[in-house]
């Protein structure tokens, strides 16, 4: 009897990690976590391209568009923005300029499910773009202003795959970590940082 299909939808996001890429497109340092991810969207557009002849469609091909990522955090620490955006820093003052050169980075985040399972999503190689700065006045209460940041990703060589890839994903059942561990090695070339699980959420 075939295994029953799973139709449960994701209900949350968690565990956003990034690392700056060095030689061979592998992480230069251990993956760094940015906590309190609120939402993230990975856009992977495709467009059909049709060839015509004899007054009909003779063939259809698929053209892939650019991979873009938009995300929102409760707060992105300045030291993380400095790395992601390639900012210059002097005595605790960070600066944007026309010659900013953000480094190539890889990213992994988790989509969580109510049954305890987790889908891990890896983005192989991309650049983060500097976000807008905005603020608003208090109006009789406290409202938090989340931070948004976007990125553009591209294909790169990933061990085990015949063609270059831009997005990888795998799902672990509750209590399992095999897909997570394999994805960290493929995306970062480094193991999952187990110590992060022992830290309190506010750390």
Buried (B, 14 or more C-beta within 10 A) or exposed (E): EEEEEEEEEBEEBEBBBBBBBEEEBBBBEBBBBBBBBBEBEBEEEEEEEEEEEEEEEEEEEEEEEEBBBBBBBEEBEEEBBBBBBBBEEEEEEEEEEEEEEBBBBBBBBBBBBEEEBBBBBBBBBBBBBBBEEEEEEEEEEEEEEEBBBBBEBBBBEBEEEEEEBBBBBBBBBEEEBEBBBBBBBBBBBBEBBEEBEEEEEEE
